[in-house]
Amino acid sequence: MTNTHVFPTHPNQPKHLLSENRRLKQELQAAKHTIAELKAQYQALEEDYLHVLDSQQPPNLNGRKIAYVGASPELVKAYKAIVQHYHGELITPESDRIEAVCDAVQQADEVFCPDDCPNQALCHAARSSCTVFNKPLRTVENSSPQLLQEKLSHIEIEVTPS
């Protein structure tokens, strides 16, 4: 018995598929080009940002440990660069567990927490831990690296005489 459910072929179908394939390849090439341009722009912006940091006279954190609770994973690299530029060490909780927040606060000299923290339970744990461990808590209006930089530039560092 022969198969009677054969789909009819349209005479222009192969040309249409070839045309669609060509169009999709062109779109893919354009998207790859756009991605390459965006990567180059991002790298240039990152270099400009680091250059601006270098041109400013930063305060010296003297190796102080700065905990940032509620950090967006995409911004941790920028936070770390800023804190290191100020001769400090960034500490972020190792997980989204409250115990990790308490550990980070305990290790830190100062603690920062953004008001727009996506996990308010973590920021509440940071506040409580700061009280328990007698650590200063500084809030920032949002997660912007520039706000962290601004807050760090106003930290008064006590220098012990040698």
NORSUL-V734879 format. One line per field, one symbol per residue. burial: 1 if it has 9 or more other ideal C-beta (glycine too) atoms within 8 Angstrom, else 0. Layout:
burial=???
This chain:
burial=000000000000000100000000000000000000000000000000110010000100100111111110001101111111111111111000000111111001011111001000011011101100001011010010101110111010100000
